[in-house]
C-alpha cells in the first residue's frame, strides 16, 4: 500500500526529495491523501432511515468540530446535500456554510452565505421535486488541516415553476455536475461548482446561444470582478517546455501535471496515448461522451482548435487510493485563450475567453481508465456572444 507523501507547510517533501515544478506548475498541495479507498461513496441515498443508520455504523475517522451524526467526511457531504436539496431544509445552509463563504460557480464568484441560501431557494422553487444522487466523492485532508471533497452528483427533476429563463415547461431534466469544497469543523469555506448549465437549458428546449448572449449582456452591465488569474504561459509569452520526466515509481501528482501541461500547453496529443488506457471512458461538459483514446484526443483537438493560443494551469490536485486498488484524483484547473477557430462555437469572434474546470480521473496500473471533466461552458458562450465584449480585467471604480 502506498503511503501519503509527507510535506511541510510550504509543500516541499520532508524526506528530502525535490518537488518537480520546473516553473511550469504550482508546488504540490501540502495535504494528507487517503492511502486507500475504505472511506468512499456507498450505494444508497442520504435519507436517514433505520436501515441506513445500521449500515452507516459508528464514526470511522476523526471529525473534530463536526456534528456527531456523521461518520466520516463522505457521509457528511452526501447527507448535508440531501438534507438541503431533497428535504428542502434550506436553513441548514446556515449551519454548514461559513458566513463569508466564497463560492465560484459556472457564472463566476460570489461571497457570503446569504447568496448560497438565495440561489438554493430559487433553484428548488423552479425544480421542486429535484433529487440529487451522489455518484462520487473524492476527498483528502483531515480535521486538523481541513478536508477537501470533490462531489460528483446526478440531479433529476421537473421544471414546474418560473425562473430567470422563462415560464415553467413541465419538462424532466437529468444531468450531472461537480462541486469541490473546502470544509473545516462542519462548515464549507470555499466551493467550486459546475452545474452543467448548457445541458439543463437544452433539455428544457431553451436556445442556449440566445440565453448565453442575454446572460453575457447582463454580466457586462453589472459585474466588475473578473476574478480570473492569468495563465502563466500566456503571461510570459514563452515557448512551453516539455514537462520534466518523472522517476521510476508512479507519482500521481507528477503524472497529472505532466499530462495537462503536455496536452494543453505543449499541444502534444500523443501524451493521451501514454496516459490513458486503450478502453478509457470519457464524460464531458454538456453530456458529451467518448470511448477510447481517439475520442479523448478528438475532444482535446476541438478545444485547442477553438482557442488556438490556449494556456492552462493546474490549480489543485488531490487523490485517494494506492497502487494496488488504483487511484481516484480530482483536478481543478483554469485556462484562457482567444476564439480564433470554428471547431466548437461557430464563427470566430476574436474574443478572449476564460475557462475553469474540474476533472475526476480514475487510474489503474498507472493509466487513466475513466475521466469525468466539466468546465464553465455556458459562461464561455456568454463571453463570446454578448453584445459588448466583457472587459478582460475589472474596471476601476471611482
Secondary structure, DSSP 8 states (H G I E B T S, - for coil): ------B-TTS-BTTS-----TTTS--------BSSSSS---SS-S---HHHHHHH-S--S--TTS-TT--SHHHHHHHHHHHHHTS--GGGHHHHEEEEEEEEETTEEEESHHHHHHHHHHHHHHTTT-EEEEEEEEEEEETTTEEEEEEEEEEEEE--S-BTTBS----EEEEEEEEEEEEETTEEEEEEEE--HHHHHHHTT--HHHHHHHHHHHHHHH---------HHHHHT----------SS--HHHHHHHHHIIIIIS--THHHHHHEEEEEEEE-GGG-EEESHHHHHHHHHHHHHHSTT-EEEEEEEEEEEETTTEEEEEEEEEEEEE---STTTSS----EEEEEEEEEEEEETTEEEEEEEEE-HHHHHHHHHSSS---SS-----
